Amino acid sequence: MSAASQSRLQSLVSDALAKGATLLTDDPRRIEGAVFTPAVIGQLKDDMKFARDEAFGPLAGYIVVQNEEEAIKIANGTEYGLAASVFTRDLRKGFAIAKKLQSGYVK
C-alpha cells in the first residue's frame, strides 16, 4: 500500500472517530510497513467523510437509519454509487428498495 493510500485511509478513520463514530476492531491507524489493518467503524453519520467517500481500502462501516426512505436517501446521496446491497427477509420489499437505488450494481 502506498503512503498516499495509508494517509487517505487514516484521514477517513480519524474524521469519523472525531465526529463520534466507534471503532469495532483494533485501530487500523497503527501501521506496520505497507499494511493497513482491516477495520469496521460503527455509528457513522452522513456528515462524515467515510460515509460519503469511497474508501478503496480495508474499511467497512454502517449507518443506523430509522426507515427505508432514510436508507434510500443516504444510499443515493453518494457521489460514486458503484455498488449496493439490500439485506432483508422480505424478498418483495428487497426488490422494491433495490429498484430505488441509484447504483451501478445492486445485490
C-alpha distances in whole Angstrom, upper triangle without the diagonal:
4,7,8,6,7,10,11,11,13,15,16,16,18,21,21,22,24,26,27,25,24,22,23,20,19,17,13,13,14,11,11,9,5,6,8,11,13,16,19,20,24,27,25,27,27,27,23,20,19,22,22,19,16,13,11,9,11,14,18,21,24,27,31,33,37,38,37,37,35,32,33,33,30,28,30,29,25,24,22,24,22,23,25,27,30,31,35,38,40,39,41,40,36,37,39,36,34,36,36,32,31,27,26,27,28,28
4,5,5,6,9,10,11,12,14,16,17,18,20,22,23,24,26,28,26,26,23,25,22,21,19,15,14,15,12,12,10,7,9,10,14,16,18,21,22,26,28,26,28,28,27,23,20,19,22,22,19,17,14,12,11,14,16,20,22,26,28,32,34,38,39,38,38,36,33,34,34,30,29,30,29,25,24,22,25,23,25,27,29,32,34,38,41,43,42,44,42,38,39,41,37,35,37,37,33,31,28,28,28,30,31
4,5,5,6,9,10,10,12,14,15,16,18,20,21,22,24,26,24,25,22,24,22,20,17,14,12,13,10,12,10,8,10,10,14,16,18,21,22,25,27,25,27,27,26,22,19,19,22,22,19,18,15,14,13,15,17,20,22,26,28,32,34,38,39,39,39,36,34,35,34,30,30,31,29,26,25,24,26,25,26,29,31,34,35,39,42,44,43,45,43,40,41,42,39,37,39,38,34,33,30,29,30,32,33
4,5,5,6,9,10,11,13,14,15,16,19,20,21,23,25,23,24,22,24,23,21,18,15,13,15,13,15,13,11,13,12,16,17,18,21,21,24,26,23,25,24,23,20,16,16,20,19,16,15,13,12,12,15,16,19,21,25,26,30,32,36,37,36,36,34,31,32,31,28,27,28,26,23,21,20,23,22,24,26,29,32,34,37,41,42,42,43,41,38,39,40,36,35,36,35,31,30,27,27,28,30,31
4,5,5,6,9,10,11,12,14,15,17,19,20,22,23,21,22,20,21,20,19,16,13,12,14,12,14,13,10,10,9,13,14,15,18,18,22,24,21,23,22,21,18,15,14,17,17,13,12,9,9,8,11,12,16,18,21,24,27,30,33,34,33,34,31,29,29,29,25,24,25,24,20,19,18,21,19,21,23,25,29,30,34,37,39,38,40,38,35,36,37,33,31,33,32,29,27,25,24,25,27,27
4,5,5,6,9,10,11,12,14,16,16,18,20,21,20,20,17,19,17,16,13,10,8,10,8,11,10,8,8,7,10,12,13,16,17,20,22,20,22,23,22,18,15,14,18,18,15,14,11,11,9,11,12,15,17,21,23,27,30,33,35,34,34,32,29,30,30,26,25,27,26,22,22,21,23,22,23,25,26,30,31,34,37,39,39,41,39,36,37,38,35,33,35,34,30,29,27,27,27,28,29
4,6,5,6,9,10,10,12,14,15,16,18,20,19,20,18,20,19,17,14,11,9,12,10,13,13,11,12,10,13,15,15,17,17,21,22,20,21,22,20,16,14,13,17,17,14,14,11,12,11,13,14,17,18,22,23,27,29,33,35,34,34,31,29,30,29,26,25,27,25,22,21,21,23,23,24,26,28,31,32,36,39,41,40,42,40,37,38,39,35,34,36,34,31,29,27,28,28,30,31
4,5,5,6,9,10,11,13,14,15,17,19,17,19,17,20,19,18,15,12,11,14,13,16,16,13,13,11,14,14,14,16,16,19,20,17,19,18,17,14,11,10,14,14,11,11,8,10,9,12,12,15,16,19,21,24,27,30,31,31,31,28,26,27,26,22,22,23,21,18,17,17,19,19,21,22,25,28,29,33,36,38,37,39,36,34,35,35,32,30,32,31,27,26,24,24,25,26,28
4,5,5,6,9,10,11,12,14,16,17,15,16,14,16,15,14,12,9,8,12,11,14,15,12,11,8,10,11,11,12,12,16,18,15,17,17,17,13,10,9,13,13,11,10,7,8,7,9,8,11,13,16,18,22,24,28,29,29,29,26,24,25,25,21,21,23,21,18,18,17,19,19,20,21,23,25,27,30,33,35,35,37,34,31,33,34,30,29,31,30,26,25,23,24,24,25,26
4,5,5,6,8,10,11,12,14,16,14,14,13,15,14,13,10,8,6,9,10,13,14,13,12,9,11,12,11,13,12,16,18,16,17,18,17,13,11,10,14,15,13,13,10,12,10,11,10,13,14,18,19,23,25,29,31,31,31,28,26,28,27,23,23,25,23,20,21,20,22,22,23,24,25,28,29,32,35,37,38,39,37,34,36,36,33,32,34,32,29,28,26,27,27,28,29
4,5,5,6,9,10,10,12,14,13,15,14,17,17,16,13,11,9,13,13,17,17,16,16,13,14,15,14,15,13,16,17,15,16,16,14,11,9,9,13,13,11,12,10,13,12,14,12,15,15,17,19,22,24,28,30,30,30,26,25,26,25,21,22,23,21,18,18,19,21,21,23,24,25,28,29,32,36,37,38,39,36,34,35,36,32,31,33,31,28,27,25,26,27,28,29
4,6,5,6,9,10,11,13,11,13,12,15,15,15,12,11,10,14,15,18,19,17,16,13,14,13,12,12,10,13,14,11,13,13,12,8,6,5,9,10,8,10,8,11,11,12,9,11,11,14,15,18,21,24,26,26,26,23,21,23,22,18,18,20,18,15,16,16,18,19,19,20,22,24,25,29,32,34,34,35,32,30,32,32,28,27,30,28,24,24,22,23,24,24,25
4,6,5,6,9,10,11,9,10,9,12,12,12,9,8,8,12,13,17,18,17,15,11,12,11,9,10,8,11,12,10,13,14,13,9,9,7,10,12,12,12,10,13,11,11,9,10,10,13,15,18,21,24,26,26,27,24,22,24,23,19,20,22,20,18,19,19,20,21,21,21,22,25,25,28,32,33,34,36,33,30,32,33,29,28,31,29,26,26,24,26,26,26,26
4,5,5,6,9,10,9,11,10,14,14,13,10,10,8,12,14,18,19,19,17,14,14,14,12,13,11,13,14,12,14,15,13,10,10,9,13,14,14,15,13,16,15,15,12,14,13,16,17,20,22,26,28,29,29,25,24,26,25,21,22,24,22,20,21,22,23,24,24,25,26,28,28,31,35,36,37,39,36,33,35,36,32,32,34,32,29,28,27,29,29,29,30
4,6,5,6,9,9,11,12,15,16,16,13,13,12,16,17,21,22,21,20,17,17,17,14,14,11,13,13,10,11,12,10,7,7,8,10,12,12,14,13,16,16,16,14,15,13,15,15,18,20,24,26,26,26,23,22,24,22,18,20,22,19,17,18,20,21,22,23,23,25,27,28,30,34,35,36,37,34,32,34,34,30,30,32,30,27,26,25,27,28,28,29
4,5,5,6,5,8,9,12,14,15,12,13,13,16,18,22,23,22,20,17,16,15,12,11,8,9,9,7,8,10,9,6,7,7,8,11,12,14,12,16,15,15,12,12,10,11,12,14,17,20,23,23,24,20,19,21,20,16,18,20,18,16,18,19,20,21,22,21,22,24,24,27,30,32,33,34,31,29,31,31,27,27,30,27,24,25,24,26,26,26,26
4,5,5,5,6,7,11,13,13,11,12,12,15,17,21,23,22,20,17,16,15,12,12,8,9,10,9,11,13,12,9,11,10,12,15,15,17,15,18,17,16,13,14,12,13,14,16,19,22,25,26,26,22,22,24,23,20,21,24,21,20,22,23,24,25,25,24,25,26,26,29,32,34,35,36,33,31,34,34,30,30,33,31,28,28,27,29,29,29,29
4,6,7,9,11,15,16,16,13,15,14,17,19,23,25,24,23,19,19,19,16,15,12,13,12,11,11,14,12,9,11,12,14,16,16,19,17,21,20,20,17,17,15,16,16,18,20,23,26,28,27,24,23,26,24,21,23,25,22,21,23,24,25,27,27,26,27,29,29,32,35,36,38,39,36,34,36,36,32,32,35,32,29,30,29,31,32,31,32
4,6,9,12,15,17,18,16,17,16,20,22,26,28,27,25,21,21,20,17,16,12,12,10,9,8,11,9,7,10,11,12,14,15,18,17,21,20,20,17,17,14,14,13,15,17,20,23,24,24,20,20,23,21,18,20,22,19,19,21,23,23,25,26,25,26,27,27,29,32,34,35,36,33,31,34,33,29,30,32,29,27,27,27,29,30,29,30
4,7,10,13,15,17,15,17,17,20,22,26,28,28,25,22,21,19,16,14,10,9,7,8,8,12,11,9,12,12,13,15,17,19,18,22,21,20,17,16,13,13,12,13,16,18,21,23,24,20,20,23,21,18,20,23,21,20,23,24,24,26,26,24,25,26,26,28,31,32,34,35,32,30,33,32,29,29,32,29,27,28,28,30,30,29,30
4,7,10,12,14,13,14,15,18,20,24,26,25,23,19,18,16,13,10,7,6,5,5,8,11,11,9,11,10,11,14,15,17,16,19,18,17,13,12,9,10,10,11,14,17,20,22,22,19,18,21,20,17,18,21,19,19,21,22,22,24,23,21,22,23,22,25,28,30,31,32,29,27,30,30,26,27,30,27,25,26,25,28,27,26,26
4,6,9,11,10,13,14,16,19,22,25,24,21,18,16,14,11,9,6,5,6,8,11,14,15,12,14,12,13,17,18,19,17,20,18,16,13,12,10,10,11,13,16,19,22,23,24,21,20,23,23,19,20,24,22,21,24,24,24,25,24,23,22,23,22,25,27,30,31,33,30,28,31,31,28,28,31,29,27,28,27,29,28,27,27
4,6,7,7,9,11,13,16,19,22,21,18,15,12,11,7,6,5,6,9,10,13,17,17,14,15,13,14,18,18,18,15,18,16,14,11,10,9,11,13,15,19,22,24,25,27,23,22,25,25,21,22,25,24,22,24,24,24,25,24,22,22,23,23,25,28,30,32,34,31,29,32,32,29,29,32,30,28,29,27,29,28,27,26
4,7,9,11,13,15,17,20,23,22,19,15,12,11,7,5,6,7,10,12,15,18,20,17,18,15,16,19,20,19,17,19,16,14,11,10,9,11,13,15,18,21,24,25,27,24,22,25,25,22,22,26,25,23,26,25,25,25,23,22,21,22,21,23,25,28,30,32,30,27,30,31,28,28,31,30,27,29,27,29,27,26,25
4,6,8,11,12,14,16,19,19,15,13,9,8,6,6,8,10,13,15,18,21,22,19,19,16,18,21,20,20,17,18,15,12,10,11,11,13,16,18,22,25,27,28,30,27,24,27,28,24,24,27,27,25,27,26,26,25,24,23,22,24,23,25,28,31,32,34,32,29,32,33,30,30,33,32,29,30,28,30,28,27,26
4,6,9,9,11,13,17,17,13,11,8,8,7,9,10,13,16,17,20,23,23,20,20,17,19,23,22,21,17,19,15,13,12,13,14,17,19,21,25,28,30,31,33,30,27,30,31,27,27,30,29,27,29,28,28,27,26,26,25,27,26,29,31,34,35,38,35,33,36,37,33,33,36,35,32,33,31,32,31,30,29
4,5,6,9,12,15,15,13,10,8,9,7,9,10,13,16,16,19,22,21,18,17,15,18,21,20,19,16,18,14,12,11,13,14,17,19,21,25,28,31,31,33,29,27,30,30,26,26,29,28,26,27,26,27,27,26,26,26,28,27,30,33,36,37,39,36,34,36,37,34,33,36,35,32,32,30,31,31,30,30
4,5,7,10,12,12,9,6,5,6,6,9,10,14,17,16,20,21,21,17,16,14,17,19,18,17,13,14,11,9,9,12,13,17,19,22,26,29,31,31,32,29,27,29,29,25,25,28,27,24,25,24,25,24,24,24,25,27,27,30,33,36,36,38,36,33,35,36,33,32,35,34,31,31,28,29,28,28,28
4,6,9,12,12,10,7,8,10,10,12,13,16,18,18,20,22,21,17,16,14,18,20,18,18,14,15,12,12,11,14,16,19,21,24,27,31,33,33,34,31,29,31,30,27,27,29,27,25,25,25,26,26,26,27,27,30,30,33,36,39,39,41,39,36,38,39,35,34,37,36,32,32,30,31,30,31,31
4,7,10,11,9,8,8,11,11,15,15,19,21,21,24,26,25,21,20,18,21,23,22,21,17,18,15,14,14,17,18,22,24,27,30,34,36,36,37,34,32,34,34,30,30,33,31,28,29,28,29,29,29,29,30,32,32,35,38,41,41,44,41,38,41,42,38,37,40,39,36,35,33,34,33,33,33
4,6,7,6,6,7,11,12,16,17,21,24,23,25,27,26,22,21,19,22,24,21,20,17,17,14,13,14,18,20,23,26,29,32,36,38,38,39,36,33,35,35,31,30,33,31,28,29,28,29,28,28,29,30,33,33,36,39,42,42,44,42,39,41,42,39,37,40,39,36,35,33,33,32,33,33
4,6,5,7,9,12,15,18,20,24,27,26,29,30,30,26,24,22,26,27,24,23,19,19,15,14,16,20,22,26,29,32,35,39,40,40,41,38,36,38,38,34,33,36,34,31,31,30,31,30,30,31,32,35,35,38,41,43,43,46,44,41,43,44,41,39,42,42,38,37,35,34,34,35,34
4,6,8,11,14,17,21,22,26,29,28,31,32,31,27,25,23,27,28,25,23,19,18,15,15,18,21,24,28,31,34,37,41,42,42,43,40,37,39,39,35,34,36,35,32,31,30,31,30,30,32,33,36,36,40,43,45,45,47,45,42,44,45,42,40,43,42,39,38,35,34,34,35,35
4,7,10,13,16,19,21,25,28,26,29,30,29,25,23,21,24,25,22,20,16,15,12,13,15,19,22,26,29,32,35,39,40,39,40,38,35,36,36,33,31,33,32,29,28,26,28,26,27,29,30,33,34,37,40,43,42,44,43,39,41,42,39,37,40,39,35,34,32,31,31,32,32
4,6,9,12,16,18,22,25,24,27,28,27,24,22,19,22,24,21,19,15,14,11,10,13,16,19,23,26,29,32,36,37,37,38,35,32,34,34,31,29,31,31,27,27,26,27,25,25,27,27,30,31,34,37,40,39,42,40,37,38,40,37,35,38,37,34,33,30,29,29,30,29
4,6,9,13,14,18,21,20,23,24,24,20,18,16,19,20,18,16,12,12,8,7,9,13,16,19,22,26,29,32,34,33,34,32,29,31,31,27,26,28,27,24,25,23,24,23,23,24,25,28,28,32,34,37,37,39,37,34,36,37,34,32,35,34,31,30,28,27,27,28,27
4,6,10,13,16,19,19,22,24,24,20,19,16,19,21,19,17,13,13,10,7,9,12,14,18,21,24,27,31,32,32,34,31,28,30,30,27,26,29,28,25,26,24,25,23,23,24,24,26,26,30,32,35,35,38,36,32,34,36,33,31,35,34,30,30,28,28,27,27,26
4,7,10,14,17,17,20,22,22,19,17,14,17,19,17,15,11,12,8,5,6,8,11,15,18,21,24,28,29,29,30,28,25,27,27,24,23,25,25,22,24,22,22,21,20,20,20,23,22,26,28,31,31,34,32,29,31,32,29,28,31,30,27,27,25,25,24,24,23
4,7,10,13,13,17,19,20,16,16,12,14,17,16,14,11,13,10,7,5,6,8,12,15,18,21,25,26,26,28,25,22,24,25,21,21,24,23,21,23,21,21,21,20,19,19,21,21,24,27,30,30,32,30,27,30,31,28,27,30,29,26,26,24,25,24,23,22
4,7,10,11,14,16,18,15,15,11,12,16,15,14,12,14,11,9,6,5,5,8,12,14,17,21,22,23,24,22,19,22,22,19,18,22,21,19,22,21,20,20,18,17,17,19,18,21,24,26,27,29,27,24,27,28,25,24,28,27,23,24,22,24,22,21,21
4,7,7,11,13,14,11,12,9,10,14,14,14,12,15,13,11,8,6,5,7,9,12,15,19,21,21,23,20,17,20,20,17,17,20,19,18,20,20,20,20,19,18,18,19,19,22,25,27,28,30,27,25,27,28,24,24,27,26,23,24,22,24,23,22,22
4,6,9,12,14,12,14,11,11,14,16,16,15,18,16,15,11,9,6,5,7,9,12,16,18,19,20,17,15,19,19,16,16,20,19,18,21,21,20,21,20,18,17,18,17,20,23,25,26,28,25,23,26,26,23,23,26,25,22,24,23,25,24,22,22
4,6,10,12,10,13,11,10,14,16,17,16,20,19,18,14,12,8,6,6,7,10,13,16,17,18,15,14,17,17,14,15,19,18,17,21,21,20,22,21,19,18,19,18,20,23,25,27,28,25,23,26,26,22,23,26,24,22,23,23,25,25,23,23
4,7,8,7,9,8,6,10,12,14,14,17,17,16,12,10,7,6,5,8,10,14,16,17,17,14,13,16,15,11,13,16,14,14,17,18,18,19,19,17,17,18,18,21,24,26,27,28,25,23,25,25,21,22,25,22,20,21,20,23,23,21,22
4,6,6,9,9,7,9,12,15,15,19,19,19,15,14,10,9,6,8,10,13,15,16,16,12,12,15,13,10,12,15,13,13,16,18,17,20,19,18,19,19,20,22,25,26,28,28,25,23,26,25,21,22,24,21,19,20,20,23,23,22,23
4,6,8,9,6,7,11,13,15,18,19,20,16,15,12,10,8,10,10,13,15,15,14,11,11,13,10,7,10,12,9,10,13,15,15,18,18,16,18,19,20,22,26,26,27,27,24,23,24,23,20,20,22,19,17,17,18,21,21,21,22
4,7,9,7,7,11,14,15,19,20,21,17,16,14,13,11,13,14,17,18,19,18,14,15,16,13,11,13,14,11,11,13,16,17,19,20,19,21,22,24,26,30,30,31,31,28,26,28,27,23,24,25,22,20,20,20,23,24,24,25
4,5,5,7,9,12,12,16,16,17,14,14,11,12,11,14,15,18,20,21,20,16,16,17,16,12,14,16,13,12,14,16,17,19,19,19,20,22,23,26,29,30,31,32,29,27,28,28,24,24,26,23,21,20,20,23,24,23,25
4,5,5,6,9,9,13,14,15,13,13,12,13,13,16,18,21,22,22,22,18,17,18,17,13,14,15,13,11,12,13,15,17,18,18,20,22,24,27,31,31,32,33,30,27,29,28,25,24,26,24,21,20,19,21,22,22,24
4,5,5,7,7,11,11,12,9,9,8,10,11,14,16,20,21,21,21,18,16,17,16,13,13,15,13,11,12,13,14,15,16,16,17,20,21,24,28,29,29,30,28,25,27,27,23,22,25,23,19,19,18,20,20,20,21
4,6,8,9,13,14,14,11,10,8,8,8,12,13,17,18,17,17,14,12,14,13,9,10,12,10,8,11,12,12,14,14,13,15,17,19,21,25,26,26,27,24,22,24,23,20,19,22,19,16,16,16,18,18,18,19
4,7,9,12,14,16,13,13,11,12,11,15,15,19,19,19,18,15,13,14,12,9,9,10,8,6,7,9,10,12,14,14,16,18,20,23,27,28,28,28,25,23,24,24,20,19,21,19,16,15,14,16,18,18,20
4,6,9,11,14,12,12,12,13,14,17,18,22,22,21,21,18,16,17,15,12,12,13,11,7,8,8,10,11,13,14,17,19,22,25,29,29,29,30,27,25,26,26,22,21,23,21,17,16,14,16,17,18,20
4,6,9,11,10,10,11,13,15,18,20,23,23,22,22,20,17,17,17,14,12,13,12,9,9,7,9,9,11,12,15,18,20,24,27,28,28,29,27,24,24,25,22,20,22,20,17,15,13,14,15,16,18
4,5,8,7,8,10,13,15,19,21,25,25,24,24,22,19,20,20,16,15,17,16,12,13,11,12,12,13,14,17,20,21,25,28,30,29,31,29,26,27,27,24,22,25,23,20,19,16,17,17,18,19
4,7,8,10,13,16,18,22,24,27,28,26,27,25,22,22,22,19,17,19,18,14,14,12,13,11,13,15,17,20,22,26,29,31,30,31,30,26,27,28,25,23,25,24,21,19,17,16,17,18,19
4,6,9,12,15,18,22,24,28,28,27,28,26,23,24,24,21,19,21,21,17,17,15,16,14,15,17,18,21,23,26,29,31,31,33,31,27,29,30,27,25,27,27,23,22,19,19,19,20,20
4,7,10,14,17,21,23,27,28,27,28,26,23,24,25,21,20,22,22,19,20,18,18,16,16,17,18,21,21,25,28,30,30,32,30,27,28,30,27,25,28,27,24,24,21,21,20,20,20
4,7,10,14,17,20,24,25,24,25,23,20,21,22,18,17,20,19,17,18,17,17,16,15,15,16,19,19,23,26,28,28,30,28,25,27,28,25,23,26,26,22,22,20,20,19,19,19
4,7,11,14,17,20,21,21,22,20,17,18,19,16,15,18,18,16,17,16,15,15,14,13,13,15,16,19,22,24,25,27,25,22,24,25,21,20,24,23,19,20,18,19,18,17,17
4,7,10,13,17,18,18,19,17,14,16,17,13,13,16,16,14,17,16,15,16,15,13,13,15,15,18,21,23,24,26,23,21,23,24,20,20,23,22,19,20,18,20,19,18,18
4,7,9,13,14,15,16,13,11,14,14,11,11,15,15,14,17,17,15,16,15,13,12,13,13,16,19,21,22,23,20,18,21,21,18,18,21,19,17,18,17,20,19,17,17
4,6,10,12,12,14,10,9,12,12,9,10,14,13,13,17,17,16,18,16,14,14,14,14,16,19,21,22,23,20,18,21,20,17,18,20,18,16,18,18,21,20,18,18
4,7,9,11,12,10,8,12,13,11,12,15,15,16,20,20,19,21,19,16,15,14,14,15,18,19,21,22,18,17,21,20,16,18,21,19,17,20,20,23,22,19,20
4,6,8,9,6,6,10,10,9,11,14,14,16,19,20,18,21,19,16,15,14,14,14,17,18,20,20,16,16,19,18,14,16,19,16,16,18,19,22,21,19,19
4,7,8,7,8,11,12,12,14,16,16,19,22,23,21,24,22,18,18,15,15,15,17,17,20,20,16,16,19,18,15,18,20,17,17,20,21,25,24,21,22
4,6,6,6,9,10,11,13,15,16,18,22,23,20,22,20,17,16,13,14,13,15,15,17,16,13,13,16,14,11,15,16,14,15,18,19,23,22,19,20
4,5,5,6,9,10,10,12,14,16,20,20,17,20,18,14,13,11,12,11,14,13,14,13,10,10,12,10,8,11,13,10,11,14,16,20,19,16,16
4,5,5,6,9,10,11,12,15,18,19,17,20,18,15,15,13,15,15,18,16,17,16,12,13,14,12,9,12,13,10,11,13,16,19,19,17,18
4,5,5,6,9,10,10,13,17,18,16,19,18,15,15,14,15,16,19,18,19,19,15,15,17,15,11,14,15,12,12,14,16,20,20,17,19
4,5,5,6,9,10,12,16,16,14,16,14,11,11,10,12,13,16,16,17,17,13,12,14,13,9,11,13,11,10,12,13,17,16,14,15
4,5,5,6,8,11,14,15,12,15,13,10,11,10,13,14,17,16,17,16,13,12,13,11,7,9,10,7,6,9,11,15,14,12,14
4,6,5,6,9,12,14,12,15,15,13,14,14,16,18,21,20,20,19,16,15,16,14,11,12,13,9,9,10,12,16,17,15,18
4,5,5,7,11,12,11,14,13,11,13,13,16,17,21,21,21,21,18,16,18,16,13,13,15,12,10,11,12,16,16,15,17
4,6,6,10,10,8,11,10,8,10,11,14,16,20,19,19,19,16,14,15,14,11,11,12,10,7,8,9,12,12,11,14
4,6,8,9,7,11,11,10,12,13,16,18,22,21,21,20,17,16,16,15,11,11,12,9,6,6,8,11,13,12,15
4,7,9,8,12,13,12,15,16,19,21,25,24,24,24,21,19,20,18,15,15,15,12,10,9,11,14,15,15,18
4,6,6,9,11,11,14,16,19,22,26,25,25,25,22,20,21,20,16,16,17,14,11,9,10,12,14,15,17
4,6,9,12,13,17,19,22,25,29,28,27,27,25,23,23,22,19,18,18,16,13,10,10,12,14,16,19
4,6,9,11,15,17,21,24,27,27,26,26,24,22,21,21,18,16,17,16,12,10,8,9,11,13,16
4,6,7,11,14,17,20,24,24,22,22,21,18,17,18,15,13,14,12,9,7,5,6,8,10,13
4,7,11,14,17,20,24,24,22,23,22,18,18,19,16,14,15,14,11,9,6,5,6,9,12
4,7,10,14,17,20,21,19,20,19,15,15,16,14,11,13,13,9,9,6,6,5,6,8
4,7,10,13,17,17,16,17,15,12,12,14,11,8,11,11,8,9,6,8,6,5,6
4,7,10,13,14,13,15,13,9,11,13,10,8,12,12,9,12,10,11,8,5,5
4,6,10,10,10,11,10,6,8,10,8,7,11,11,10,13,12,14,11,7,6
4,7,9,9,12,10,7,10,12,10,10,14,14,13,16,16,17,14,11,9
4,5,7,9,8,6,10,11,10,11,14,15,15,18,18,20,17,13,11
4,6,9,9,8,11,13,13,14,17,18,18,22,21,23,20,16,14
4,6,5,6,9,10,11,12,15,16,17,21,21,23,20,16,14
4,5,5,6,9,10,10,12,15,16,19,19,20,17,14,12
4,5,5,6,9,10,11,13,15,18,19,20,18,15,14
4,6,5,6,9,10,11,13,16,17,20,17,14,14
4,5,5,6,9,10,11,14,15,17,14,10,10
4,5,5,6,9,10,13,14,15,13,10,10
4,6,5,7,9,13,14,16,15,12,13
4,5,5,7,10,12,14,13,10,11
4,5,5,9,9,11,9,6,8
4,6,8,9,12,11,9,11
4,6,9,12,12,10,13
4,6,9,9,8,11
4,7,9,9,13
4,5,7,10
4,7,10
4,7
4
